[in-house]
Amino acid sequence: LISLRQEALYYRSVWGESPLNTLFVGGGTPSLIPPKELAAFIVLLRETLPFVREPEISMEANPHSLTHEGAEQLSMAGVNRVSLGVQAFQDRLLEAIGRAHRSEQIGESVAALRQAGIENINLDLMFGLPGQSQRDWVETLELASALKPTHVSCYGLILEDETPLTRWVSEGLVDVPKDDEQAEMFETACRILKGDGYNHYEISNFCKPGWQCKHNLLYWHNKPFIGLGSGATGYIKGLRYKNAPDVQGYIESWGRGAPLYEGFNEVSLDQEMDETMMVGMRLLKGIDERAFRSRYQVGFSDLYREAIEDLLARGLVEYTEGRLRVTYQGLFLENQVSGAFLR
């Protein structure tokens, strides 16, 4: 906590007095930290950095790590949004991906949060898991929706290089749904969640009206943010940094009053515009040309004319009422849409 406070004070001087609207406590499973300590950390940050009076304060948690008492302590510290790493409602799938919780604990966690006064609840779900069928996925979506969360995130499994799961899949020891099956699962999520009253506002995210994740919108609008802690990333005044992941090195470095970076680079104007287009096209409402021109003094239609014409011709985007946005077909080829704006 001492090192984190030193880092917060350091970036307070860099950031200035521009108000902060959100705080996101994540990067793993912060709910494993004793709630009293976590609550003290949140209070410390609110006292150190220039937050607005009622910021959105989100925290990641796993269902097995939340208690009624812990939820109440976090609520008293100002936490008003919790993202639960549910992933699936089938115990055999949770066991297969190494999750510690079981399905009955999901509803218990949601109830504990609501009893503590935390109504803004996101459920993180995953499709394309080893051994997951369409029936499993439909059941997961229906059980998730029955809990009436304000927000649902649906992410496809990504096989990372040099991981045991990737090796097992390549060796035929584990079966995962094929690409076309995953596309069908994504389509199923869109149909069921929209049918249950959720707005599909970002490729992987759905919310009840008015319950978008304000913090993630900062990323999708490519806005600056402060990152604190070992391994954290930040983006301030055109500079992007990544803290070294070594916890002991992080503590020792702040003991000397200086950051310890793994990477640090200046983002050029061209790079910032490319990234604004790439992340902004993940939002289903797309990017407003007037807002882009006001921010950069040039329209995206001029900068990316060839790329946009190609995407329009392929039916992956549409330009209506001054906004460029992804089409339904483009949702399934998001990497191609975003990649088109990388110059």
ZATI-218096 format. One record per residue (C-alpha): x, y, z. Coordinates in steps of 0.1 Angstrom, whole numbers, plus 2048, in hexadecimal, padded with zeros to 3 digits. Last residue first. Layout:
<rec><xx>X</xx><yy>Y</yy><zz>Z</zz></rec>
...
***
This chain:
<rec><xx>7F3</xx><yy>81A</yy><zz>664</zz></rec>
<rec><xx>7DD</xx><yy>805</yy><zz>67C</zz></rec>
<rec><xx>7B9</xx><yy>80E</yy><zz>672</zz></rec>
<rec><xx>7B2</xx><yy>7EE</yy><zz>65F</zz></rec>
<rec><xx>7BC</xx><yy>7DA</yy><zz>67E</zz></rec>
<rec><xx>79C</xx><yy>7E4</yy><zz>690</zz></rec>
<rec><xx>785</xx><yy>7D7</yy><zz>675</zz></rec>
<rec><xx>799</xx><yy>7B7</yy><zz>66F</zz></rec>
<rec><xx>79B</xx><yy>7AF</yy><zz>694</zz></rec>
<rec><xx>776</xx><yy>7B5</yy><zz>697</zz></rec>
<rec><xx>76D</xx><yy>79A</yy><zz>67D</zz></rec>
<rec><xx>74E</xx><yy>78C</yy><zz>68E</zz></rec>
<rec><xx>741</xx><yy>7AE</yy><zz>698</zz></rec>
<rec><xx>746</xx><yy>7B9</yy><zz>674</zz></rec>
<rec><xx>729</xx><yy>7A4</yy><zz>668</zz></rec>
<rec><xx>712</xx><yy>7B7</yy><zz>681</zz></rec>
<rec><xx>720</xx><yy>7D7</yy><zz>673</zz></rec>
<rec><xx>73C</xx><yy>7EC</yy><zz>684</zz></rec>
<rec><xx>738</xx><yy>811</yy><zz>688</zz></rec>
<rec><xx>742</xx><yy>831</yy><zz>677</zz></rec>
<rec><xx>72D</xx><yy>84E</yy><zz>683</zz></rec>
<rec><xx>722</xx><yy>86E</yy><zz>671</zz></rec>
<rec><xx>6FE</xx><yy>864</yy><zz>66F</zz></rec>
<rec><xx>706</xx><yy>842</yy><zz>65F</zz></rec>
<rec><xx>727</xx><yy>833</yy><zz>653</zz></rec>
<rec><xx>727</xx><yy>80D</yy><zz>653</zz></rec>
<rec><xx>741</xx><yy>7F3</yy><zz>65B</zz></rec>
<rec><xx>749</xx><yy>7CF</yy><zz>652</zz></rec>
<rec><xx>735</xx><yy>7CE</yy><zz>631</zz></rec>
<rec><xx>754</xx><yy>7C6</yy><zz>61C</zz></rec>
<rec><xx>750</xx><yy>7E5</yy><zz>607</zz></rec>
<rec><xx>74C</xx><yy>7FA</yy><zz>627</zz></rec>
<rec><xx>76C</xx><yy>7EB</yy><zz>635</zz></rec>
<rec><xx>77F</xx><yy>7F2</yy><zz>615</zz></rec>
<rec><xx>772</xx><yy>816</yy><zz>614</zz></rec>
<rec><xx>77C</xx><yy>81B</yy><zz>638</zz></rec>
<rec><xx>79F</xx><yy>80F</yy><zz>633</zz></rec>
<rec><xx>7A3</xx><yy>825</yy><zz>614</zz></rec>
<rec><xx>796</xx><yy>844</yy><zz>625</zz></rec>
<rec><xx>7A9</xx><yy>840</yy><zz>646</zz></rec>
<rec><xx>7B6</xx><yy>863</yy><zz>64C</zz></rec>
<rec><xx>79C</xx><yy>877</yy><zz>638</zz></rec>
<rec><xx>77E</xx><yy>864</yy><zz>645</zz></rec>
<rec><xx>78D</xx><yy>865</yy><zz>668</zz></rec>
<rec><xx>788</xx><yy>88B</yy><zz>668</zz></rec>
<rec><xx>7A4</xx><yy>8A2</yy><zz>672</zz></rec>
<rec><xx>7A9</xx><yy>8BB</yy><zz>68F</zz></rec>
<rec><xx>7B1</xx><yy>89F</yy><zz>6A7</zz></rec>
<rec><xx>798</xx><yy>8A1</yy><zz>6C3</zz></rec>
<rec><xx>77E</xx><yy>8B6</yy><zz>6B1</zz></rec>
<rec><xx>782</xx><yy>8A1</yy><zz>692</zz></rec>
<rec><xx>77C</xx><yy>881</yy><zz>6A6</zz></rec>
<rec><xx>75E</xx><yy>890</yy><zz>6B7</zz></rec>
<rec><xx>74F</xx><yy>89A</yy><zz>695</zz></rec>
<rec><xx>757</xx><yy>878</yy><zz>686</zz></rec>
<rec><xx>744</xx><yy>865</yy><zz>6A2</zz></rec>
<rec><xx>753</xx><yy>843</yy><zz>6A7</zz></rec>
<rec><xx>73F</xx><yy>823</yy><zz>6AA</zz></rec>
<rec><xx>71D</xx><yy>81E</yy><zz>6BB</zz></rec>
<rec><xx>726</xx><yy>7F9</yy><zz>6BE</zz></rec>
<rec><xx>746</xx><yy>801</yy><zz>6D1</zz></rec>
<rec><xx>764</xx><yy>7EC</yy><zz>6C6</zz></rec>
<rec><xx>76A</xx><yy>805</yy><zz>6AA</zz></rec>
<rec><xx>776</xx><yy>81D</yy><zz>6C5</zz></rec>
<rec><xx>793</xx><yy>806</yy><zz>6CE</zz></rec>
<rec><xx>7A2</xx><yy>807</yy><zz>6AB</zz></rec>
<rec><xx>798</xx><yy>82A</yy><zz>6A2</zz></rec>
<rec><xx>7A7</xx><yy>839</yy><zz>6C1</zz></rec>
<rec><xx>7C6</xx><yy>823</yy><zz>6BC</zz></rec>
<rec><xx>7CC</xx><yy>831</yy><zz>69A</zz></rec>
<rec><xx>7C7</xx><yy>855</yy><zz>6A6</zz></rec>
<rec><xx>7DF</xx><yy>84F</yy><zz>6C3</zz></rec>
<rec><xx>7F9</xx><yy>840</yy><zz>6AC</zz></rec>
<rec><xx>7F7</xx><yy>85E</yy><zz>694</zz></rec>
<rec><xx>7FB</xx><yy>876</yy><zz>6B1</zz></rec>
<rec><xx>819</xx><yy>863</yy><zz>6BE</zz></rec>
<rec><xx>818</xx><yy>84F</yy><zz>6DE</zz></rec>
<rec><xx>837</xx><yy>853</yy><zz>6F3</zz></rec>
<rec><xx>845</xx><yy>832</yy><zz>702</zz></rec>
<rec><xx>84C</xx><yy>821</yy><zz>723</zz></rec>
<rec><xx>851</xx><yy>7FC</yy><zz>729</zz></rec>
<rec><xx>859</xx><yy>7E6</yy><zz>746</zz></rec>
<rec><xx>859</xx><yy>804</yy><zz>75D</zz></rec>
<rec><xx>865</xx><yy>808</yy><zz>781</zz></rec>
<rec><xx>858</xx><yy>829</yy><zz>78F</zz></rec>
<rec><xx>86D</xx><yy>83F</yy><zz>7A6</zz></rec>
<rec><xx>86C</xx><yy>849</yy><zz>7CB</zz></rec>
<rec><xx>889</xx><yy>833</yy><zz>7D6</zz></rec>
<rec><xx>871</xx><yy>81E</yy><zz>7EB</zz></rec>
<rec><xx>85B</xx><yy>820</yy><zz>7CB</zz></rec>
<rec><xx>876</xx><yy>80B</yy><zz>7BA</zz></rec>
<rec><xx>878</xx><yy>7F2</yy><zz>7D7</zz></rec>
<rec><xx>853</xx><yy>7EC</yy><zz>7D6</zz></rec>
<rec><xx>852</xx><yy>7E7</yy><zz>7B0</zz></rec>
<rec><xx>871</xx><yy>7D0</yy><zz>7B1</zz></rec>
<rec><xx>85F</xx><yy>7BB</yy><zz>7CB</zz></rec>
<rec><xx>840</xx><yy>7B9</yy><zz>7B6</zz></rec>
<rec><xx>851</xx><yy>7B1</yy><zz>795</zz></rec>
<rec><xx>838</xx><yy>7B9</yy><zz>77A</zz></rec>
<rec><xx>84B</xx><yy>7D7</yy><zz>76E</zz></rec>
<rec><xx>833</xx><yy>7F4</yy><zz>768</zz></rec>
<rec><xx>826</xx><yy>7FB</yy><zz>745</zz></rec>
<rec><xx>826</xx><yy>81E</yy><zz>737</zz></rec>
<rec><xx>815</xx><yy>832</yy><zz>71C</zz></rec>
<rec><xx>81D</xx><yy>857</yy><zz>718</zz></rec>
<rec><xx>806</xx><yy>86F</yy><zz>705</zz></rec>
<rec><xx>7FC</xx><yy>882</yy><zz>724</zz></rec>
<rec><xx>7F6</xx><yy>863</yy><zz>739</zz></rec>
<rec><xx>7F0</xx><yy>83F</yy><zz>72F</zz></rec>
<rec><xx>7F4</xx><yy>825</yy><zz>749</zz></rec>
<rec><xx>7FC</xx><yy>800</yy><zz>74C</zz></rec>
<rec><xx>7FE</xx><yy>7EB</yy><zz>76C</zz></rec>
<rec><xx>817</xx><yy>7CF</yy><zz>770</zz></rec>
<rec><xx>820</xx><yy>7D9</yy><zz>794</zz></rec>
<rec><xx>807</xx><yy>7F2</yy><zz>7A1</zz></rec>
<rec><xx>7F5</xx><yy>811</yy><zz>794</zz></rec>
<rec><xx>7E9</xx><yy>81A</yy><zz>771</zz></rec>
<rec><xx>7DC</xx><yy>83E</yy><zz>76B</zz></rec>
<rec><xx>7C5</xx><yy>844</yy><zz>74D</zz></rec>
<rec><xx>7C4</xx><yy>858</yy><zz>72D</zz></rec>
<rec><xx>7A7</xx><yy>854</yy><zz>714</zz></rec>
<rec><xx>7A7</xx><yy>83C</yy><zz>6F7</zz></rec>
<rec><xx>781</xx><yy>83D</yy><zz>6F3</zz></rec>
<rec><xx>77F</xx><yy>817</yy><zz>6F8</zz></rec>
<rec><xx>797</xx><yy>81A</yy><zz>715</zz></rec>
<rec><xx>783</xx><yy>835</yy><zz>727</zz></rec>
<rec><xx>763</xx><yy>821</yy><zz>71F</zz></rec>
<rec><xx>772</xx><yy>805</yy><zz>734</zz></rec>
<rec><xx>770</xx><yy>81B</yy><zz>753</zz></rec>
<rec><xx>74C</xx><yy>826</yy><zz>74C</zz></rec>
<rec><xx>73F</xx><yy>803</yy><zz>74A</zz></rec>
<rec><xx>71D</xx><yy>808</yy><zz>739</zz></rec>
<rec><xx>6FF</xx><yy>806</yy><zz>751</zz></rec>
<rec><xx>6E7</xx><yy>81F</yy><zz>742</zz></rec>
<rec><xx>6D1</xx><yy>806</yy><zz>730</zz></rec>
<rec><xx>6DA</xx><yy>7E2</yy><zz>73C</zz></rec>
<rec><xx>6FC</xx><yy>7D8</yy><zz>730</zz></rec>
<rec><xx>70D</xx><yy>7C3</yy><zz>716</zz></rec>
<rec><xx>733</xx><yy>7C0</yy><zz>70E</zz></rec>
<rec><xx>748</xx><yy>7AC</yy><zz>6F6</zz></rec>
<rec><xx>745</xx><yy>7C1</yy><zz>6D7</zz></rec>
<rec><xx>73A</xx><yy>7E0</yy><zz>6EA</zz></rec>
<rec><xx>717</xx><yy>7EE</yy><zz>6EF</zz></rec>
<rec><xx>701</xx><yy>7D0</yy><zz>6ED</zz></rec>
<rec><xx>6E4</xx><yy>7DD</yy><zz>702</zz></rec>
<rec><xx>6D5</xx><yy>7C3</yy><zz>719</zz></rec>
<rec><xx>6B0</xx><yy>7BE</yy><zz>71B</zz></rec>
<rec><xx>6AD</xx><yy>799</yy><zz>71D</zz></rec>
<rec><xx>6A9</xx><yy>794</yy><zz>6F8</zz></rec>
<rec><xx>6C9</xx><yy>7A8</yy><zz>6F4</zz></rec>
<rec><xx>6DA</xx><yy>78F</yy><zz>70B</zz></rec>
<rec><xx>6CC</xx><yy>770</yy><zz>6F9</zz></rec>
<rec><xx>6D3</xx><yy>77B</yy><zz>6D5</zz></rec>
<rec><xx>6F5</xx><yy>78B</yy><zz>6DA</zz></rec>
<rec><xx>701</xx><yy>76D</yy><zz>6EF</zz></rec>
<rec><xx>6F5</xx><yy>755</yy><zz>6D4</zz></rec>
<rec><xx>708</xx><yy>768</yy><zz>6BA</zz></rec>
<rec><xx>727</xx><yy>765</yy><zz>6CF</zz></rec>
<rec><xx>721</xx><yy>73F</yy><zz>6D3</zz></rec>
<rec><xx>71C</xx><yy>73C</yy><zz>6AD</zz></rec>
<rec><xx>73D</xx><yy>74D</yy><zz>6A7</zz></rec>
<rec><xx>74D</xx><yy>735</yy><zz>6C0</zz></rec>
<rec><xx>73F</xx><yy>718</yy><zz>6AD</zz></rec>
<rec><xx>74D</xx><yy>726</yy><zz>68C</zz></rec>
<rec><xx>76F</xx><yy>72B</yy><zz>69D</zz></rec>
<rec><xx>770</xx><yy>707</yy><zz>6AA</zz></rec>
<rec><xx>765</xx><yy>6FF</yy><zz>6CE</zz></rec>
<rec><xx>782</xx><yy>6F2</yy><zz>6E4</zz></rec>
<rec><xx>78E</xx><yy>6CE</yy><zz>6E6</zz></rec>
<rec><xx>7AA</xx><yy>6C4</yy><zz>6FD</zz></rec>
<rec><xx>7C4</xx><yy>6A9</yy><zz>6F8</zz></rec>
<rec><xx>7C8</xx><yy>6AF</yy><zz>6D3</zz></rec>
<rec><xx>7EC</xx><yy>6B9</yy><zz>6D5</zz></rec>
<rec><xx>7E5</xx><yy>6DC</yy><zz>6CA</zz></rec>
<rec><xx>7C9</xx><yy>6DF</yy><zz>6E4</zz></rec>
<rec><xx>7E0</xx><yy>6D2</yy><zz>700</zz></rec>
<rec><xx>7FB</xx><yy>6EB</yy><zz>6F6</zz></rec>
<rec><xx>7E4</xx><yy>708</yy><zz>6F5</zz></rec>
<rec><xx>7D6</xx><yy>6FE</yy><zz>717</zz></rec>
<rec><xx>7F9</xx><yy>6FA</yy><zz>726</zz></rec>
<rec><xx>803</xx><yy>71E</yy><zz>71B</zz></rec>
<rec><xx>81F</xx><yy>726</yy><zz>703</zz></rec>
<rec><xx>80A</xx><yy>73E</yy><zz>6ED</zz></rec>
<rec><xx>7E8</xx><yy>749</yy><zz>6FB</zz></rec>
<rec><xx>7C8</xx><yy>738</yy><zz>6F0</zz></rec>
<rec><xx>7AD</xx><yy>752</yy><zz>6F1</zz></rec>
<rec><xx>78B</xx><yy>747</yy><zz>6FF</zz></rec>
<rec><xx>76F</xx><yy>75D</yy><zz>6F2</zz></rec>
<rec><xx>763</xx><yy>779</yy><zz>708</zz></rec>
<rec><xx>740</xx><yy>782</yy><zz>714</zz></rec>
<rec><xx>73B</xx><yy>79F</yy><zz>72C</zz></rec>
<rec><xx>71A</xx><yy>7A4</yy><zz>73E</zz></rec>
<rec><xx>70E</xx><yy>7C4</yy><zz>750</zz></rec>
<rec><xx>6F2</xx><yy>7CE</yy><zz>767</zz></rec>
<rec><xx>6EF</xx><yy>7AB</yy><zz>775</zz></rec>
<rec><xx>6CC</xx><yy>79B</yy><zz>775</zz></rec>
<rec><xx>6D5</xx><yy>77A</yy><zz>785</zz></rec>
<rec><xx>6BE</xx><yy>769</yy><zz>76B</zz></rec>
<rec><xx>6D5</xx><yy>778</yy><zz>750</zz></rec>
<rec><xx>6F2</xx><yy>764</yy><zz>75D</zz></rec>
<rec><xx>6DE</xx><yy>744</yy><zz>75E</zz></rec>
<rec><xx>6D2</xx><yy>74A</yy><zz>73A</zz></rec>
<rec><xx>6F4</xx><yy>751</yy><zz>72D</zz></rec>
<rec><xx>704</xx><yy>733</yy><zz>73E</zz></rec>
<rec><xx>6E8</xx><yy>71C</yy><zz>732</zz></rec>
<rec><xx>6EC</xx><yy>728</yy><zz>70E</zz></rec>
<rec><xx>712</xx><yy>722</yy><zz>711</zz></rec>
<rec><xx>70E</xx><yy>6FF</yy><zz>71F</zz></rec>
<rec><xx>6F5</xx><yy>6F7</yy><zz>703</zz></rec>
<rec><xx>70D</xx><yy>704</yy><zz>6E9</zz></rec>
<rec><xx>728</xx><yy>6EC</yy><zz>6F7</zz></rec>
<rec><xx>746</xx><yy>6F4</yy><zz>70D</zz></rec>
<rec><xx>760</xx><yy>6D8</yy><zz>70E</zz></rec>
<rec><xx>77E</xx><yy>6F0</yy><zz>70F</zz></rec>
<rec><xx>770</xx><yy>713</yy><zz>711</zz></rec>
<rec><xx>765</xx><yy>725</yy><zz>6F1</zz></rec>
<rec><xx>74F</xx><yy>73D</yy><zz>705</zz></rec>
<rec><xx>757</xx><yy>752</yy><zz>723</zz></rec>
<rec><xx>742</xx><yy>766</yy><zz>73B</zz></rec>
<rec><xx>74A</xx><yy>784</yy><zz>751</zz></rec>
<rec><xx>72C</xx><yy>78E</yy><zz>766</zz></rec>
<rec><xx>72A</xx><yy>7B4</yy><zz>76E</zz></rec>
<rec><xx>718</xx><yy>7C1</yy><zz>78D</zz></rec>
<rec><xx>70C</xx><yy>7E5</yy><zz>793</zz></rec>
<rec><xx>6F5</xx><yy>7DF</yy><zz>7B1</zz></rec>
<rec><xx>70E</xx><yy>7E2</yy><zz>7CE</zz></rec>
<rec><xx>6F9</xx><yy>7E9</yy><zz>7ED</zz></rec>
<rec><xx>70A</xx><yy>7CF</yy><zz>803</zz></rec>
<rec><xx>6EC</xx><yy>7B8</yy><zz>800</zz></rec>
<rec><xx>6F0</xx><yy>7BB</yy><zz>7DA</zz></rec>
<rec><xx>714</xx><yy>7B0</yy><zz>7DC</zz></rec>
<rec><xx>70C</xx><yy>792</yy><zz>7F2</zz></rec>
<rec><xx>6F0</xx><yy>788</yy><zz>7DB</zz></rec>
<rec><xx>707</xx><yy>789</yy><zz>7BC</zz></rec>
<rec><xx>721</xx><yy>775</yy><zz>7CF</zz></rec>
<rec><xx>707</xx><yy>75A</yy><zz>7DA</zz></rec>
<rec><xx>6FB</xx><yy>758</yy><zz>7B6</zz></rec>
<rec><xx>71E</xx><yy>750</yy><zz>7AA</zz></rec>
<rec><xx>727</xx><yy>739</yy><zz>7C6</zz></rec>
<rec><xx>70F</xx><yy>71E</yy><zz>7BA</zz></rec>
<rec><xx>723</xx><yy>71B</yy><zz>799</zz></rec>
<rec><xx>744</xx><yy>711</yy><zz>7A9</zz></rec>
<rec><xx>762</xx><yy>727</yy><zz>7B0</zz></rec>
<rec><xx>787</xx><yy>71E</yy><zz>7AE</zz></rec>
<rec><xx>78B</xx><yy>721</yy><zz>788</zz></rec>
<rec><xx>7A5</xx><yy>70B</yy><zz>777</zz></rec>
<rec><xx>797</xx><yy>70C</yy><zz>754</zz></rec>
<rec><xx>78B</xx><yy>6E7</yy><zz>755</zz></rec>
<rec><xx>77D</xx><yy>6EC</yy><zz>778</zz></rec>
<rec><xx>767</xx><yy>709</yy><zz>76D</zz></rec>
<rec><xx>75C</xx><yy>6F4</yy><zz>74F</zz></rec>
<rec><xx>752</xx><yy>6D6</yy><zz>766</zz></rec>
<rec><xx>740</xx><yy>6EE</yy><zz>77D</zz></rec>
<rec><xx>729</xx><yy>6FB</yy><zz>762</zz></rec>
<rec><xx>71E</xx><yy>71F</yy><zz>768</zz></rec>
<rec><xx>73A</xx><yy>72F</yy><zz>753</zz></rec>
<rec><xx>753</xx><yy>74C</yy><zz>753</zz></rec>
<rec><xx>747</xx><yy>75B</yy><zz>774</zz></rec>
<rec><xx>763</xx><yy>774</yy><zz>77A</zz></rec>
<rec><xx>74E</xx><yy>78D</yy><zz>78C</zz></rec>
<rec><xx>751</xx><yy>7B2</yy><zz>784</zz></rec>
<rec><xx>747</xx><yy>7C8</yy><zz>7A1</zz></rec>
<rec><xx>73A</xx><yy>7EC</yy><zz>7A0</zz></rec>
<rec><xx>733</xx><yy>804</yy><zz>7BC</zz></rec>
<rec><xx>753</xx><yy>801</yy><zz>7D1</zz></rec>
<rec><xx>753</xx><yy>820</yy><zz>7E8</zz></rec>
<rec><xx>765</xx><yy>814</yy><zz>807</zz></rec>
<rec><xx>743</xx><yy>80C</yy><zz>817</zz></rec>
<rec><xx>73C</xx><yy>7F5</yy><zz>7FA</zz></rec>
<rec><xx>75D</xx><yy>7E3</yy><zz>7FE</zz></rec>
<rec><xx>756</xx><yy>7DD</yy><zz>823</zz></rec>
<rec><xx>733</xx><yy>7D0</yy><zz>81B</zz></rec>
<rec><xx>740</xx><yy>7B8</yy><zz>800</zz></rec>
<rec><xx>75A</xx><yy>7AA</yy><zz>818</zz></rec>
<rec><xx>740</xx><yy>7A4</yy><zz>833</zz></rec>
<rec><xx>729</xx><yy>792</yy><zz>81A</zz></rec>
<rec><xx>746</xx><yy>77D</yy><zz>80D</zz></rec>
<rec><xx>757</xx><yy>77E</yy><zz>7EB</zz></rec>
<rec><xx>774</xx><yy>768</yy><zz>7E1</zz></rec>
<rec><xx>761</xx><yy>74A</yy><zz>7D3</zz></rec>
<rec><xx>74F</xx><yy>760</yy><zz>7B9</zz></rec>
<rec><xx>770</xx><yy>76E</yy><zz>7AB</zz></rec>
<rec><xx>774</xx><yy>794</yy><zz>7AD</zz></rec>
<rec><xx>77D</xx><yy>7B2</yy><zz>797</zz></rec>
<rec><xx>776</xx><yy>7D4</yy><zz>7A6</zz></rec>
<rec><xx>765</xx><yy>7F3</yy><zz>799</zz></rec>
<rec><xx>763</xx><yy>816</yy><zz>7A8</zz></rec>
<rec><xx>74D</xx><yy>82D</yy><zz>793</zz></rec>
<rec><xx>755</xx><yy>84F</yy><zz>7A1</zz></rec>
<rec><xx>73E</xx><yy>862</yy><zz>7B9</zz></rec>
<rec><xx>74E</xx><yy>883</yy><zz>7C4</zz></rec>
<rec><xx>766</xx><yy>885</yy><zz>7A7</zz></rec>
<rec><xx>789</xx><yy>876</yy><zz>7AC</zz></rec>
<rec><xx>7A8</xx><yy>88B</yy><zz>7B0</zz></rec>
<rec><xx>7C1</xx><yy>871</yy><zz>7BD</zz></rec>
<rec><xx>7CE</xx><yy>86C</yy><zz>7E0</zz></rec>
<rec><xx>7AE</xx><yy>86A</yy><zz>7F5</zz></rec>
<rec><xx>79C</xx><yy>853</yy><zz>7DD</zz></rec>
<rec><xx>7BB</xx><yy>83E</yy><zz>7DA</zz></rec>
<rec><xx>7BE</xx><yy>83A</yy><zz>800</zz></rec>
<rec><xx>79A</xx><yy>831</yy><zz>803</zz></rec>
<rec><xx>79E</xx><yy>816</yy><zz>7E9</zz></rec>
<rec><xx>7BD</xx><yy>808</yy><zz>7FB</zz></rec>
<rec><xx>7AA</xx><yy>808</yy><zz>81C</zz></rec>
<rec><xx>78E</xx><yy>7F4</yy><zz>80C</zz></rec>
<rec><xx>7A7</xx><yy>7DB</yy><zz>7FF</zz></rec>
<rec><xx>7B7</xx><yy>7D7</yy><zz>821</zz></rec>
<rec><xx>795</xx><yy>7D1</yy><zz>832</zz></rec>
<rec><xx>78A</xx><yy>7BA</yy><zz>816</zz></rec>
<rec><xx>7A8</xx><yy>7A3</yy><zz>81B</zz></rec>
<rec><xx>7B8</xx><yy>7A0</yy><zz>7F9</zz></rec>
<rec><xx>7A9</xx><yy>783</yy><zz>7E4</zz></rec>
<rec><xx>790</xx><yy>79C</yy><zz>7D7</zz></rec>
<rec><xx>7AC</xx><yy>7AC</yy><zz>7C3</zz></rec>
<rec><xx>7AB</xx><yy>78E</yy><zz>7AB</zz></rec>
<rec><xx>7C1</xx><yy>795</yy><zz>78D</zz></rec>
<rec><xx>7C8</xx><yy>7B7</yy><zz>77E</zz></rec>
<rec><xx>7AB</xx><yy>7C8</yy><zz>78E</zz></rec>
<rec><xx>7A1</xx><yy>7E7</yy><zz>7A2</zz></rec>
<rec><xx>790</xx><yy>7FF</yy><zz>78A</zz></rec>
<rec><xx>78B</xx><yy>824</yy><zz>794</zz></rec>
<rec><xx>776</xx><yy>83B</yy><zz>780</zz></rec>
<rec><xx>76D</xx><yy>860</yy><zz>77B</zz></rec>
<rec><xx>78F</xx><yy>870</yy><zz>781</zz></rec>
<rec><xx>78F</xx><yy>896</yy><zz>782</zz></rec>
<rec><xx>7AB</xx><yy>8A9</yy><zz>770</zz></rec>
<rec><xx>7C0</xx><yy>8B8</yy><zz>78C</zz></rec>
<rec><xx>7E3</xx><yy>8AF</yy><zz>780</zz></rec>
<rec><xx>7EC</xx><yy>88D</yy><zz>771</zz></rec>
<rec><xx>811</xx><yy>890</yy><zz>776</zz></rec>
<rec><xx>80F</xx><yy>89B</yy><zz>79B</zz></rec>
<rec><xx>7F4</xx><yy>882</yy><zz>7A2</zz></rec>
<rec><xx>80A</xx><yy>868</yy><zz>790</zz></rec>
<rec><xx>824</xx><yy>86B</yy><zz>7AB</zz></rec>
<rec><xx>80B</xx><yy>86B</yy><zz>7C7</zz></rec>
<rec><xx>7FB</xx><yy>84B</yy><zz>7BA</zz></rec>
<rec><xx>81D</xx><yy>83B</yy><zz>7B8</zz></rec>
<rec><xx>825</xx><yy>844</yy><zz>7DC</zz></rec>
<rec><xx>803</xx><yy>837</yy><zz>7E7</zz></rec>
<rec><xx>809</xx><yy>817</yy><zz>7D4</zz></rec>
<rec><xx>82B</xx><yy>813</yy><zz>7E4</zz></rec>
<rec><xx>81D</xx><yy>818</yy><zz>807</zz></rec>
<rec><xx>800</xx><yy>800</yy><zz>800</zz></rec>
***
